[in-house]
Amino acid sequence: MRVGVPKEIKDGERRVGLLPDAARVLVGEGHDVWVQRGAGASVGFDDDDYRGAGATVIDEPREIWRSDLIVKVKELQPAEYPMLIAGTTIFGYAQLARDPGLVDAVVRAGVRILAYELVRDASGAFPLLAPMSRIAGRLALFAGAQCLHADCGGAGVLLTGVDRVEGARVVVIGAGTAGSETVRIAARLGCRVTVLSRGAKRLDAIARELAESGSAIEAHTIERAGRDGFAAAIAAADLIVGAVNDPGKLSPRLITREHLRSMRAGSAFVDIGIDQGGIAETSRMTTLSNPTYVDERIVHYCVPNMPALVARTATEALTAETFRYVQRLVRRGIACAIADDAGLAAGVLVADGAIVHRSLAEQMATVERRPPLSP
């Protein structure tokens, strides 16, 4: 089988889908690995590293897209649409739910989309989403700290506090993988942390973990907090981190303009889940080259590929999980591997010119594709 590794072209993206050591394994098993020139350069793997592993380095990106299996990181970009070839399988983060234009492009092209973010393991967890969620959760706090700086339009609040000045009030919405990481870092830095979540199980787990380590946080389900409690938490926050994630679905819109107007001017909002549309009325996607904007006097940071800021670590963490699935696909054959593994099959969104994932089909058939504002 021919495996293609394109160079990522999304703004600021530096990760790569396959490392030279992985290419060496595939080549040793008799497969062809074609890597686009410079694909790994930003994370410290030059073309000679891939050549030394037995891969073929290709100048022309169109040749890469002629492969049977494309292993990449971020969702397809418009410049890549014309290079799509029917029958190719694209294995990477897909993010189709928020982009009907992308859905139309891949359906028309006749490619198979196998989404990292929807692949499940035997326990039902999302092993290819988790490492990037952990990294994004850790980075979100530092992105928020920068947004609070006066030169970014922030109120000039030092996240950690100093001497007799308390640390910032940080409200984290969501207690999943990303949210829990943000809460841990914020609590250890001395922030005053409130975490709000739709589910009580993870919320209780993170509160108990931090209490045992001597870090007290406030933890409430959104339902228990109610409209007034939710609004009060937002109004008091210096920094809000949105970490709600329903893989494959658009985010619920939890934060209204009215909520933001109640906050002090120069407070900050980091929306980790912007790939799924974001959780605020004011959420709109930004880029690593232009990451922030101010709306309702609040500094917003809505970058969908934050892990690219630490691309070396992120690539190593991601490929440590994805490569075993790549091996399964090339050893068994793509169709057989998917047929034999329900968790892998859960990641198939589009195939043979049709949407084959029920949730995606339902969303694309709905005119209003965003969950209503709540609470």
KAHU-V251847 format. One record per residue. N is the residue number from 1. RES is the residue in three letters. D_CENTER is the distance of its C-alpha to the mean C-alpha in Angstrom with 1 decimal. Layout:
n=N res=RES d_center=D_CENTER
n=N res=RES d_center=D_CENTER
This chain:
n=1 res=MET d_center=28.8
n=2 res=ARG d_center=27.3
n=3 res=VAL d_center=23.7
n=4 res=GLY d_center=22.3
n=5 res=VAL d_center=19.8
n=6 res=PRO d_center=19.2
n=7 res=LYS d_center=18.4
n=8 res=GLU d_center=15.2
n=9 res=ILE d_center=16.3
n=10 res=LYS d_center=13.4
n=11 res=ASP d_center=14.4
n=12 res=GLY d_center=14.1
n=13 res=GLU d_center=12.3
n=14 res=ARG d_center=14.3
n=15 res=ARG d_center=12.9
n=16 res=VAL d_center=14.9
n=17 res=GLY d_center=14.8
n=18 res=LEU d_center=18.0
n=19 res=LEU d_center=20.1
n=20 res=PRO d_center=23.9
n=21 res=ASP d_center=24.8
n=22 res=ALA d_center=22.9
n=23 res=ALA d_center=24.7
n=24 res=ARG d_center=27.9
n=25 res=VAL d_center=27.6
n=26 res=LEU d_center=27.0
n=27 res=VAL d_center=29.9
n=28 res=GLY d_center=32.0
n=29 res=GLU d_center=31.6
n=30 res=GLY d_center=32.8
n=31 res=HIS d_center=29.8
n=32 res=ASP d_center=29.3
n=33 res=VAL d_center=26.2
n=34 res=TRP d_center=25.9
n=35 res=VAL d_center=23.8
n=36 res=GLN d_center=23.6
n=37 res=ARG d_center=25.4
n=38 res=GLY d_center=23.4
n=39 res=ALA d_center=20.1
n=40 res=GLY d_center=19.9
n=41 res=ALA d_center=22.0
n=42 res=SER d_center=19.4
n=43 res=VAL d_center=18.6
n=44 res=GLY d_center=22.3
n=45 res=PHE d_center=23.1
n=46 res=ASP d_center=25.7
n=47 res=ASP d_center=27.2
n=48 res=ASP d_center=30.1
n=49 res=ASP d_center=27.8
n=50 res=TYR d_center=26.8
n=51 res=ARG d_center=30.4
n=52 res=GLY d_center=31.6
n=53 res=ALA d_center=29.4
n=54 res=GLY d_center=31.1
n=55 res=ALA d_center=28.5
n=56 res=THR d_center=29.6
n=57 res=VAL d_center=28.2
n=58 res=ILE d_center=28.3
n=59 res=ASP d_center=28.8
n=60 res=GLU d_center=28.4
n=61 res=PRO d_center=24.9
n=62 res=ARG d_center=26.5
n=63 res=GLU d_center=27.9
n=64 res=ILE d_center=24.6
n=65 res=TRP d_center=23.6
n=66 res=ARG d_center=26.9
n=67 res=SER d_center=25.5
n=68 res=ASP d_center=25.3
n=69 res=LEU d_center=21.8
n=70 res=ILE d_center=19.2
n=71 res=VAL d_center=16.6
n=72 res=LYS d_center=13.9
n=73 res=VAL d_center=10.3
n=74 res=LYS d_center=9.0
n=75 res=GLU d_center=10.5
n=76 res=LEU d_center=14.2
n=77 res=GLN d_center=15.7
n=78 res=PRO d_center=19.1
n=79 res=ALA d_center=21.1
n=80 res=GLU d_center=20.1
n=81 res=TYR d_center=21.3
n=82 res=PRO d_center=25.0
n=83 res=MET d_center=24.4
n=84 res=LEU d_center=23.3
n=85 res=ILE d_center=26.0
n=86 res=ALA d_center=26.8
n=87 res=GLY d_center=26.4
n=88 res=THR d_center=23.6
n=89 res=THR d_center=20.7
n=90 res=ILE d_center=17.3
n=91 res=PHE d_center=14.9
n=92 res=GLY d_center=11.3
n=93 res=TYR d_center=8.1
n=94 res=ALA d_center=10.2
n=95 res=GLN d_center=8.9
n=96 res=LEU d_center=12.6
n=97 res=ALA d_center=13.2
n=98 res=ARG d_center=13.0
n=99 res=ASP d_center=15.0
n=100 res=PRO d_center=18.5
n=101 res=GLY d_center=19.6
n=102 res=LEU d_center=17.1
n=103 res=VAL d_center=18.3
n=104 res=ASP d_center=21.8
n=105 res=ALA d_center=21.4
n=106 res=VAL d_center=20.3
n=107 res=VAL d_center=22.9
n=108 res=ARG d_center=25.6
n=109 res=ALA d_center=24.8
n=110 res=GLY d_center=25.3
n=111 res=VAL d_center=22.4
n=112 res=ARG d_center=20.6
n=113 res=ILE d_center=16.9
n=114 res=LEU d_center=15.5
n=115 res=ALA d_center=11.9
n=116 res=TYR d_center=10.1
n=117 res=GLU d_center=8.1
n=118 res=LEU d_center=11.7
n=119 res=VAL d_center=13.8
n=120 res=ARG d_center=15.7
n=121 res=ASP d_center=18.1
n=122 res=ALA d_center=21.6
n=123 res=SER d_center=20.8
n=124 res=GLY d_center=18.4
n=125 res=ALA d_center=15.3
n=126 res=PHE d_center=12.1
n=127 res=PRO d_center=12.7
n=128 res=LEU d_center=10.2
n=129 res=LEU d_center=7.1
n=130 res=ALA d_center=9.0
n=131 res=PRO d_center=9.4
n=132 res=MET d_center=6.1
n=133 res=SER d_center=6.1
n=134 res=ARG d_center=9.6
n=135 res=ILE d_center=9.3
n=136 res=ALA d_center=7.2
n=137 res=GLY d_center=9.8
n=138 res=ARG d_center=12.5
n=139 res=LEU d_center=11.9
n=140 res=ALA d_center=11.7
n=141 res=LEU d_center=15.3
n=142 res=PHE d_center=16.5
n=143 res=ALA d_center=15.0
n=144 res=GLY d_center=16.8
n=145 res=ALA d_center=19.9
n=146 res=GLN d_center=20.2
n=147 res=CYS d_center=20.0
n=148 res=LEU d_center=22.9
n=149 res=HIS d_center=25.0
n=150 res=ALA d_center=27.8
n=151 res=ASP d_center=27.3
n=152 res=CYS d_center=23.9
n=153 res=GLY d_center=25.7
n=154 res=GLY d_center=25.1
n=155 res=ALA d_center=27.8
n=156 res=GLY d_center=28.4
n=157 res=VAL d_center=27.2
n=158 res=LEU d_center=26.8
n=159 res=LEU d_center=24.0
n=160 res=THR d_center=26.1
n=161 res=GLY d_center=29.4
n=162 res=VAL d_center=32.6
n=163 res=ASP d_center=36.0
n=164 res=ARG d_center=37.0
n=165 res=VAL d_center=34.0
n=166 res=GLU d_center=31.4
n=167 res=GLY d_center=27.7
n=168 res=ALA d_center=25.5
n=169 res=ARG d_center=24.7
n=170 res=VAL d_center=21.0
n=171 res=VAL d_center=19.8
n=172 res=VAL d_center=16.6
n=173 res=ILE d_center=15.9
n=174 res=GLY d_center=14.4
n=175 res=ALA d_center=15.4
n=176 res=GLY d_center=12.9
n=177 res=THR d_center=11.2
n=178 res=ALA d_center=9.3
n=179 res=GLY d_center=12.4
n=180 res=SER d_center=14.9
n=181 res=GLU d_center=13.9
n=182 res=THR d_center=14.3
n=183 res=VAL d_center=17.6
n=184 res=ARG d_center=18.9
n=185 res=ILE d_center=18.6
n=186 res=ALA d_center=20.0
n=187 res=ALA d_center=22.8
n=188 res=ARG d_center=23.8
n=189 res=LEU d_center=24.0
n=190 res=GLY d_center=26.5
n=191 res=CYS d_center=24.6
n=192 res=ARG d_center=25.8
n=193 res=VAL d_center=22.9
n=194 res=THR d_center=22.7
n=195 res=VAL d_center=20.0
n=196 res=LEU d_center=20.0
n=197 res=SER d_center=18.6
n=198 res=ARG d_center=19.6
n=199 res=GLY d_center=20.4
n=200 res=ALA d_center=23.0
n=201 res=LYS d_center=22.5
n=202 res=ARG d_center=19.5
n=203 res=LEU d_center=20.8
n=204 res=ASP d_center=24.1
n=205 res=ALA d_center=22.8
n=206 res=ILE d_center=21.0
n=207 res=ALA d_center=24.1
n=208 res=ARG d_center=26.5
n=209 res=GLU d_center=24.8
n=210 res=LEU d_center=25.0
n=211 res=ALA d_center=28.4
n=212 res=GLU d_center=29.6
n=213 res=SER d_center=28.5
n=214 res=GLY d_center=30.3
n=215 res=SER d_center=27.5
n=216 res=ALA d_center=28.1
n=217 res=ILE d_center=25.5
n=218 res=GLU d_center=26.0
n=219 res=ALA d_center=24.1
n=220 res=HIS d_center=24.7
n=221 res=THR d_center=23.5
n=222 res=ILE d_center=23.0
n=223 res=GLU d_center=25.8
n=224 res=ARG d_center=28.1
n=225 res=ALA d_center=27.4
n=226 res=GLY d_center=28.4
n=227 res=ARG d_center=28.2
n=228 res=ASP d_center=30.3
n=229 res=GLY d_center=28.6
n=230 res=PHE d_center=25.1
n=231 res=ALA d_center=26.6
n=232 res=ALA d_center=28.5
n=233 res=ALA d_center=25.5
n=234 res=ILE d_center=23.7
n=235 res=ALA d_center=27.0
n=236 res=ALA d_center=27.5
n=237 res=ALA d_center=24.1
n=238 res=ASP d_center=23.8
n=239 res=LEU d_center=20.0
n=240 res=ILE d_center=17.7
n=241 res=VAL d_center=14.1
n=242 res=GLY d_center=12.4
n=243 res=ALA d_center=10.3
n=244 res=VAL d_center=11.2
n=245 res=ASN d_center=9.2
n=246 res=ASP d_center=11.3
n=247 res=PRO d_center=9.7
n=248 res=GLY d_center=11.2
n=249 res=LYS d_center=12.7
n=250 res=LEU d_center=12.8
n=251 res=SER d_center=12.6
n=252 res=PRO d_center=16.1
n=253 res=ARG d_center=17.5
n=254 res=LEU d_center=18.9
n=255 res=ILE d_center=19.9
n=256 res=THR d_center=22.8
n=257 res=ARG d_center=24.4
n=258 res=GLU d_center=27.2
n=259 res=HIS d_center=25.1
n=260 res=LEU d_center=24.0
n=261 res=ARG d_center=27.7
n=262 res=SER d_center=28.7
n=263 res=MET d_center=26.9
n=264 res=ARG d_center=28.6
n=265 res=ALA d_center=28.1
n=266 res=GLY d_center=25.9
n=267 res=SER d_center=23.6
n=268 res=ALA d_center=19.8
n=269 res=PHE d_center=16.7
n=270 res=VAL d_center=13.1
n=271 res=ASP d_center=10.7
n=272 res=ILE d_center=7.3
n=273 res=GLY d_center=6.9
n=274 res=ILE d_center=8.3
n=275 res=ASP d_center=6.4
n=276 res=GLN d_center=8.8
n=277 res=GLY d_center=11.5
n=278 res=GLY d_center=11.5
n=279 res=ILE d_center=14.2
n=280 res=ALA d_center=17.0
n=281 res=GLU d_center=19.7
n=282 res=THR d_center=19.1
n=283 res=SER d_center=15.4
n=284 res=ARG d_center=15.0
n=285 res=MET d_center=12.5
n=286 res=THR d_center=13.5
n=287 res=THR d_center=13.3
n=288 res=LEU d_center=13.7
n=289 res=SER d_center=17.3
n=290 res=ASN d_center=17.8
n=291 res=PRO d_center=15.3
n=292 res=THR d_center=17.5
n=293 res=TYR d_center=20.0
n=294 res=VAL d_center=22.4
n=295 res=ASP d_center=23.0
n=296 res=GLU d_center=25.5
n=297 res=ARG d_center=26.2
n=298 res=ILE d_center=22.7
n=299 res=VAL d_center=20.6
n=300 res=HIS d_center=17.1
n=301 res=TYR d_center=14.0
n=302 res=CYS d_center=11.3
n=303 res=VAL d_center=9.4
n=304 res=PRO d_center=6.2
n=305 res=ASN d_center=6.2
n=306 res=MET d_center=7.7
n=307 res=PRO d_center=8.0
n=308 res=ALA d_center=10.3
n=309 res=LEU d_center=12.7
n=310 res=VAL d_center=13.5
n=311 res=ALA d_center=13.3
n=312 res=ARG d_center=16.1
n=313 res=THR d_center=14.9
n=314 res=ALA d_center=11.3
n=315 res=THR d_center=13.1
n=316 res=GLU d_center=15.6
n=317 res=ALA d_center=13.4
n=318 res=LEU d_center=11.4
n=319 res=THR d_center=14.7
n=320 res=ALA d_center=16.6
n=321 res=GLU d_center=14.9
n=322 res=THR d_center=14.7
n=323 res=PHE d_center=18.2
n=324 res=ARG d_center=20.1
n=325 res=TYR d_center=18.8
n=326 res=VAL d_center=19.8
n=327 res=GLN d_center=23.2
n=328 res=ARG d_center=23.6
n=329 res=LEU d_center=23.1
n=330 res=VAL d_center=25.5
n=331 res=ARG d_center=28.0
n=332 res=ARG d_center=28.4
n=333 res=GLY d_center=27.7
n=334 res=ILE d_center=24.7
n=335 res=ALA d_center=26.5
n=336 res=CYS d_center=28.1
n=337 res=ALA d_center=25.0
n=338 res=ILE d_center=23.2
n=339 res=ALA d_center=26.5
n=340 res=ASP d_center=27.0
n=341 res=ASP d_center=23.6
n=342 res=ALA d_center=22.6
n=343 res=GLY d_center=19.2
n=344 res=LEU d_center=18.6
n=345 res=ALA d_center=20.2
n=346 res=ALA d_center=17.8
n=347 res=GLY d_center=15.2
n=348 res=VAL d_center=17.7
n=349 res=LEU d_center=17.1
n=350 res=VAL d_center=19.8
n=351 res=ALA d_center=22.9
n=352 res=ASP d_center=26.4
n=353 res=GLY d_center=25.9
n=354 res=ALA d_center=24.8
n=355 res=ILE d_center=21.9
n=356 res=VAL d_center=22.3
n=357 res=HIS d_center=19.7
n=358 res=ARG d_center=21.5
n=359 res=SER d_center=18.8
n=360 res=LEU d_center=17.6
n=361 res=ALA d_center=21.4
n=362 res=GLU d_center=22.1
n=363 res=GLN d_center=19.5
n=364 res=MET d_center=20.8
n=365 res=ALA d_center=24.3
n=366 res=THR d_center=23.9
n=367 res=VAL d_center=24.8
n=368 res=GLU d_center=23.0
n=369 res=ARG d_center=19.4
n=370 res=ARG d_center=18.3
n=371 res=PRO d_center=19.3
n=372 res=PRO d_center=22.1
n=373 res=LEU d_center=22.1
n=374 res=SER d_center=22.8
n=375 res=PRO d_center=24.3
